[in-house]
Amino acid sequence: MNQIDTLLTLIAQKHLGVDTLQTRHADSLDFHDTAVWCIRDALEAAFKAGVEVGVALPAPTEADIARD
């Protein structure tokens, strides 16, 4: 599991009460009733985590930008 998958799983567990983000091919395990305020909290946590990861990345060099 990569860093993003781990972060998203932790956010889903904390804010949405979802044990795993893996498909388990059972409606009772793959579909959840969730309050909108929990979804908002999860989205906010994901956004903040993305900002923190982005800040930790080194700034691209001119050569990196030219390759894109």
Backbone as XML, in Angstrom:
<?xml version="1.0"?>
<chain id="A" units="angstrom">
  <residue number="1" name="MET">
    <atom name="N" x="0.860" y="-1.176" z="0.000"/>
    <atom name="CA" x="0.000" y="0.000" z="0.000"/>
    <atom name="C" x="0.902" y="1.234" z="0.000"/>
  </residue>
  <residue number="2" name="ASN">
    <atom name="N" x="0.636" y="2.174" z="-0.918"/>
    <atom name="CA" x="1.481" y="3.365" z="-0.987"/>
    <atom name="C" x="1.014" y="4.426" z="0.016"/>
  </residue>
  <residue number="3" name="GLN">
    <atom name="N" x="1.737" y="5.513" z="0.085"/>
    <atom name="CA" x="1.468" y="6.554" z="1.082"/>
    <atom name="C" x="0.067" y="7.144" z="0.916"/>
  </residue>
  <residue number="4" name="ILE">
    <atom name="N" x="-0.363" y="7.390" z="-0.305"/>
    <atom name="CA" x="-1.687" y="7.972" z="-0.533"/>
    <atom name="C" x="-2.775" y="7.003" z="-0.107"/>
  </residue>
  <residue number="5" name="ASP">
    <atom name="N" x="-2.641" y="5.728" z="-0.462"/>
    <atom name="CA" x="-3.630" y="4.727" z="-0.058"/>
    <atom name="C" x="-3.726" y="4.638" z="1.457"/>
  </residue>
  <residue number="6" name="THR">
    <atom name="N" x="-2.593" y="4.690" z="2.125"/>
    <atom name="CA" x="-2.576" y="4.628" z="3.585"/>
    <atom name="C" x="-3.285" y="5.836" z="4.186"/>
  </residue>
  <residue number="7" name="LEU">
    <atom name="N" x="-2.976" y="7.033" z="3.670"/>
    <atom name="CA" x="-3.630" y="8.242" z="4.163"/>
    <atom name="C" x="-5.135" y="8.192" z="3.949"/>
  </residue>
  <residue number="8" name="LEU">
    <atom name="N" x="-5.561" y="7.797" z="2.758"/>
    <atom name="CA" x="-6.993" y="7.742" z="2.465"/>
    <atom name="C" x="-7.704" y="6.709" z="3.332"/>
  </residue>
  <residue number="9" name="THR">
    <atom name="N" x="-7.062" y="5.582" z="3.572"/>
    <atom name="CA" x="-7.660" y="4.565" z="4.431"/>
    <atom name="C" x="-7.813" y="5.079" z="5.855"/>
  </residue>
  <residue number="10" name="LEU">
    <atom name="N" x="-6.787" y="5.751" z="6.366"/>
    <atom name="CA" x="-6.870" y="6.310" z="7.714"/>
    <atom name="C" x="-7.983" y="7.358" z="7.818"/>
  </residue>
  <residue number="11" name="ILE">
    <atom name="N" x="-8.116" y="8.190" z="6.803"/>
    <atom name="CA" x="-9.169" y="9.208" z="6.789"/>
    <atom name="C" x="-10.540" y="8.536" z="6.738"/>
  </residue>
  <residue number="12" name="ALA">
    <atom name="N" x="-10.687" y="7.519" z="5.904"/>
    <atom name="CA" x="-11.966" y="6.801" z="5.805"/>
    <atom name="C" x="-12.319" y="6.136" z="7.130"/>
  </residue>
  <residue number="13" name="GLN">
    <atom name="N" x="-11.349" y="5.566" z="7.789"/>
    <atom name="CA" x="-11.597" y="4.925" z="9.078"/>
    <atom name="C" x="-12.017" y="5.944" z="10.129"/>
  </residue>
  <residue number="14" name="LYS">
    <atom name="N" x="-11.296" y="7.057" z="10.204"/>
    <atom name="CA" x="-11.561" y="8.056" z="11.239"/>
    <atom name="C" x="-12.860" y="8.813" z="11.014"/>
  </residue>
  <residue number="15" name="HIS">
    <atom name="N" x="-13.112" y="9.261" z="9.787"/>
    <atom name="CA" x="-14.230" y="10.165" z="9.535"/>
    <atom name="C" x="-15.484" y="9.485" z="8.997"/>
  </residue>
  <residue number="16" name="LEU">
    <atom name="N" x="-15.312" y="8.327" z="8.356"/>
    <atom name="CA" x="-16.451" y="7.701" z="7.696"/>
    <atom name="C" x="-16.847" y="6.357" z="8.312"/>
  </residue>
  <residue number="17" name="GLY">
    <atom name="N" x="-16.049" y="5.855" z="9.225"/>
    <atom name="CA" x="-16.353" y="4.565" z="9.837"/>
    <atom name="C" x="-16.225" y="3.405" z="8.863"/>
  </residue>
  <residue number="18" name="VAL">
    <atom name="N" x="-15.361" y="3.554" z="7.863"/>
    <atom name="CA" x="-15.138" y="2.525" z="6.849"/>
    <atom name="C" x="-13.836" y="1.808" z="7.192"/>
  </residue>
  <residue number="19" name="ASP">
    <atom name="N" x="-13.900" y="0.493" z="7.348"/>
    <atom name="CA" x="-12.721" y="-0.273" z="7.752"/>
    <atom name="C" x="-11.638" y="-0.319" z="6.683"/>
  </residue>
  <residue number="20" name="THR">
    <atom name="N" x="-12.046" y="-0.472" z="5.427"/>
    <atom name="CA" x="-11.093" y="-0.611" z="4.337"/>
    <atom name="C" x="-11.658" y="0.035" z="3.078"/>
  </residue>
  <residue number="21" name="LEU">
    <atom name="N" x="-10.796" y="0.452" z="2.186"/>
    <atom name="CA" x="-11.223" y="0.999" z="0.904"/>
    <atom name="C" x="-11.093" y="-0.052" z="-0.204"/>
  </residue>
  <residue number="22" name="GLN">
    <atom name="N" x="-10.801" y="-1.277" z="0.175"/>
    <atom name="CA" x="-10.715" y="-2.378" z="-0.779"/>
    <atom name="C" x="-12.123" y="-2.877" z="-1.106"/>
  </residue>
  <residue number="23" name="THR">
    <atom name="N" x="-12.381" y="-3.158" z="-2.380"/>
    <atom name="CA" x="-13.660" y="-3.728" z="-2.787"/>
    <atom name="C" x="-13.763" y="-5.149" z="-2.245"/>
  </residue>
  <residue number="24" name="ARG">
    <atom name="N" x="-14.907" y="-5.446" z="-1.614"/>
    <atom name="CA" x="-15.088" y="-6.777" z="-1.041"/>
    <atom name="C" x="-16.232" y="-7.543" z="-1.701"/>
  </residue>
  <residue number="25" name="HIS">
    <atom name="N" x="-16.828" y="-6.966" z="-2.728"/>
    <atom name="CA" x="-17.856" y="-7.621" z="-3.535"/>
    <atom name="C" x="-19.057" y="-8.090" z="-2.714"/>
  </residue>
  <residue number="26" name="ALA">
    <atom name="N" x="-19.441" y="-7.268" z="-1.731"/>
    <atom name="CA" x="-20.645" y="-7.531" z="-0.942"/>
    <atom name="C" x="-21.260" y="-6.172" z="-0.627"/>
  </residue>
  <residue number="27" name="ASP">
    <atom name="N" x="-22.522" y="-6.010" z="-0.994"/>
    <atom name="CA" x="-23.172" y="-4.714" z="-0.784"/>
    <atom name="C" x="-23.078" y="-4.253" z="0.663"/>
  </residue>
  <residue number="28" name="SER">
    <atom name="N" x="-23.253" y="-5.156" z="1.604"/>
    <atom name="CA" x="-23.222" y="-4.762" z="3.018"/>
    <atom name="C" x="-21.841" y="-4.276" z="3.459"/>
  </residue>
  <residue number="29" name="LEU">
    <atom name="N" x="-20.805" y="-4.657" z="2.721"/>
    <atom name="CA" x="-19.442" y="-4.239" z="3.058"/>
    <atom name="C" x="-18.957" y="-3.071" z="2.197"/>
  </residue>
  <residue number="30" name="ASP">
    <atom name="N" x="-19.489" y="-2.940" z="0.990"/>
    <atom name="CA" x="-18.981" y="-1.940" z="0.042"/>
    <atom name="C" x="-19.808" y="-0.660" z="-0.024"/>
  </residue>
  <residue number="31" name="PHE">
    <atom name="N" x="-21.001" y="-0.652" z="0.523"/>
    <atom name="CA" x="-21.853" y="0.545" z="0.512"/>
    <atom name="C" x="-22.129" y="0.974" z="1.942"/>
  </residue>
  <residue number="32" name="HIS">
    <atom name="N" x="-22.049" y="2.289" z="2.189"/>
    <atom name="CA" x="-22.184" y="2.815" z="3.544"/>
    <atom name="C" x="-23.106" y="4.026" z="3.556"/>
  </residue>
  <residue number="33" name="ASP">
    <atom name="N" x="-23.927" y="4.148" z="4.590"/>
    <atom name="CA" x="-24.694" y="5.370" z="4.821"/>
    <atom name="C" x="-23.805" y="6.288" z="5.643"/>
  </residue>
  <residue number="34" name="THR">
    <atom name="N" x="-23.601" y="7.494" z="5.143"/>
    <atom name="CA" x="-22.690" y="8.421" z="5.804"/>
    <atom name="C" x="-23.300" y="9.812" z="5.844"/>
  </residue>
  <residue number="35" name="ALA">
    <atom name="N" x="-23.214" y="10.451" z="6.983"/>
    <atom name="CA" x="-23.731" y="11.815" z="7.130"/>
    <atom name="C" x="-22.883" y="12.790" z="6.325"/>
  </residue>
  <residue number="36" name="VAL">
    <atom name="N" x="-23.529" y="13.822" z="5.805"/>
    <atom name="CA" x="-22.807" y="14.788" z="4.973"/>
    <atom name="C" x="-21.700" y="15.484" z="5.756"/>
  </residue>
  <residue number="37" name="TRP">
    <atom name="N" x="-21.880" y="15.707" z="7.041"/>
    <atom name="CA" x="-20.831" y="16.378" z="7.813"/>
    <atom name="C" x="-19.616" y="15.468" z="7.964"/>
  </residue>
  <residue number="38" name="CYS">
    <atom name="N" x="-19.817" y="14.162" z="7.963"/>
    <atom name="CA" x="-18.685" y="13.229" z="8.001"/>
    <atom name="C" x="-17.942" y="13.242" z="6.673"/>
  </residue>
  <residue number="39" name="ILE">
    <atom name="N" x="-18.703" y="13.313" z="5.582"/>
    <atom name="CA" x="-18.074" y="13.393" z="4.258"/>
    <atom name="C" x="-17.266" y="14.672" z="4.148"/>
  </residue>
  <residue number="40" name="ARG">
    <atom name="N" x="-17.844" y="15.789" z="4.630"/>
    <atom name="CA" x="-17.127" y="17.076" z="4.599"/>
    <atom name="C" x="-15.837" y="16.979" z="5.406"/>
  </residue>
  <residue number="41" name="ASP">
    <atom name="N" x="-15.916" y="16.408" z="6.615"/>
    <atom name="CA" x="-14.725" y="16.257" z="7.454"/>
    <atom name="C" x="-13.658" y="15.404" z="6.764"/>
  </residue>
  <residue number="42" name="ALA">
    <atom name="N" x="-14.090" y="14.336" z="6.089"/>
    <atom name="CA" x="-13.146" y="13.464" z="5.378"/>
    <atom name="C" x="-12.495" y="14.201" z="4.212"/>
  </residue>
  <residue number="43" name="LEU">
    <atom name="N" x="-13.293" y="14.966" z="3.469"/>
    <atom name="CA" x="-12.729" y="15.730" z="2.351"/>
    <atom name="C" x="-11.747" y="16.788" z="2.838"/>
  </residue>
  <residue number="44" name="GLU">
    <atom name="N" x="-12.090" y="17.443" z="3.934"/>
    <atom name="CA" x="-11.191" y="18.453" z="4.497"/>
    <atom name="C" x="-9.882" y="17.813" z="4.964"/>
  </residue>
  <residue number="45" name="ALA">
    <atom name="N" x="-9.976" y="16.663" z="5.604"/>
    <atom name="CA" x="-8.768" y="15.957" z="6.055"/>
    <atom name="C" x="-7.911" y="15.531" z="4.865"/>
  </residue>
  <residue number="46" name="ALA">
    <atom name="N" x="-8.547" y="15.070" z="3.792"/>
    <atom name="CA" x="-7.798" y="14.670" z="2.594"/>
    <atom name="C" x="-7.118" y="15.872" z="1.955"/>
  </residue>
  <residue number="47" name="PHE">
    <atom name="N" x="-7.815" y="16.994" z="1.910"/>
    <atom name="CA" x="-7.217" y="18.208" z="1.343"/>
    <atom name="C" x="-6.004" y="18.633" z="2.159"/>
  </residue>
  <residue number="48" name="LYS">
    <atom name="N" x="-6.157" y="18.669" z="3.481"/>
    <atom name="CA" x="-5.046" y="19.072" z="4.349"/>
    <atom name="C" x="-3.864" y="18.111" z="4.216"/>
  </residue>
  <residue number="49" name="ALA">
    <atom name="N" x="-4.140" y="16.816" z="4.112"/>
    <atom name="CA" x="-3.070" y="15.833" z="3.940"/>
    <atom name="C" x="-2.350" y="16.068" z="2.616"/>
  </residue>
  <residue number="50" name="GLY">
    <atom name="N" x="-3.098" y="16.395" z="1.574"/>
    <atom name="CA" x="-2.493" y="16.678" z="0.272"/>
    <atom name="C" x="-1.598" y="17.899" z="0.308"/>
  </residue>
  <residue number="51" name="VAL">
    <atom name="N" x="-2.045" y="18.919" z="1.026"/>
    <atom name="CA" x="-1.235" y="20.127" z="1.166"/>
    <atom name="C" x="0.066" y="19.794" z="1.900"/>
  </residue>
  <residue number="52" name="GLU">
    <atom name="N" x="-0.036" y="19.028" z="2.982"/>
    <atom name="CA" x="1.160" y="18.671" z="3.746"/>
    <atom name="C" x="2.139" y="17.850" z="2.907"/>
  </residue>
  <residue number="53" name="VAL">
    <atom name="N" x="1.629" y="16.912" z="2.134"/>
    <atom name="CA" x="2.501" y="16.100" z="1.273"/>
    <atom name="C" x="3.136" y="16.992" z="0.212"/>
  </residue>
  <residue number="54" name="GLY">
    <atom name="N" x="2.353" y="17.898" z="-0.371"/>
    <atom name="CA" x="2.870" y="18.794" z="-1.406"/>
    <atom name="C" x="3.954" y="19.715" z="-0.885"/>
  </residue>
  <residue number="55" name="VAL">
    <atom name="N" x="3.791" y="20.207" z="0.330"/>
    <atom name="CA" x="4.793" y="21.091" z="0.922"/>
    <atom name="C" x="6.087" y="20.329" z="1.174"/>
  </residue>
  <residue number="56" name="ALA">
    <atom name="N" x="5.988" y="19.058" z="1.484"/>
    <atom name="CA" x="7.168" y="18.256" z="1.794"/>
    <atom name="C" x="7.965" y="17.876" z="0.542"/>
  </residue>
  <residue number="57" name="LEU">
    <atom name="N" x="7.344" y="17.977" z="-0.628"/>
    <atom name="CA" x="8.042" y="17.622" z="-1.859"/>
    <atom name="C" x="9.036" y="18.707" z="-2.249"/>
  </residue>
  <residue number="58" name="PRO">
    <atom name="N" x="10.155" y="18.329" z="-2.842"/>
    <atom name="CA" x="11.105" y="19.347" z="-3.292"/>
    <atom name="C" x="10.508" y="20.144" z="-4.457"/>
  </residue>
  <residue number="59" name="ALA">
    <atom name="N" x="10.876" y="21.402" z="-4.547"/>
    <atom name="CA" x="10.392" y="22.254" z="-5.638"/>
    <atom name="C" x="10.981" y="21.754" z="-6.952"/>
  </residue>
  <residue number="60" name="PRO">
    <atom name="N" x="10.178" y="21.763" z="-8.017"/>
    <atom name="CA" x="10.705" y="21.303" z="-9.302"/>
    <atom name="C" x="11.780" y="22.247" z="-9.840"/>
  </residue>
  <residue number="61" name="THR">
    <atom name="N" x="12.749" y="21.664" z="-10.511"/>
    <atom name="CA" x="13.790" y="22.466" z="-11.151"/>
    <atom name="C" x="13.305" y="22.874" z="-12.535"/>
  </residue>
  <residue number="62" name="GLU">
    <atom name="N" x="14.050" y="23.768" z="-13.187"/>
    <atom name="CA" x="13.694" y="24.170" z="-14.549"/>
    <atom name="C" x="13.717" y="22.967" z="-15.488"/>
  </residue>
  <residue number="63" name="ALA">
    <atom name="N" x="14.646" y="22.044" z="-15.272"/>
    <atom name="CA" x="14.735" y="20.848" z="-16.103"/>
    <atom name="C" x="13.488" y="19.975" z="-15.922"/>
  </residue>
  <residue number="64" name="ASP">
    <atom name="N" x="13.001" y="19.858" z="-14.692"/>
    <atom name="CA" x="11.772" y="19.092" z="-14.441"/>
    <atom name="C" x="10.589" y="19.716" z="-15.173"/>
  </residue>
  <residue number="65" name="ILE">
    <atom name="N" x="10.490" y="21.016" z="-15.125"/>
    <atom name="CA" x="9.377" y="21.724" z="-15.758"/>
    <atom name="C" x="9.466" y="21.572" z="-17.265"/>
  </residue>
  <residue number="66" name="ALA">
    <atom name="N" x="10.661" y="21.642" z="-17.824"/>
    <atom name="CA" x="10.842" y="21.508" z="-19.268"/>
    <atom name="C" x="10.459" y="20.125" z="-19.770"/>
  </residue>
  <residue number="67" name="ARG">
    <atom name="N" x="10.650" y="19.097" z="-18.947"/>
    <atom name="CA" x="10.295" y="17.729" z="-19.338"/>
    <atom name="C" x="8.788" y="17.561" z="-19.445"/>
  </residue>
  <residue number="68" name="ASP">
    <atom name="N" x="8.028" y="18.288" z="-18.656"/>
    <atom name="CA" x="6.563" y="18.172" z="-18.661"/>
    <atom name="C" x="6.037" y="18.876" z="-19.836"/>
  </residue>
</chain>
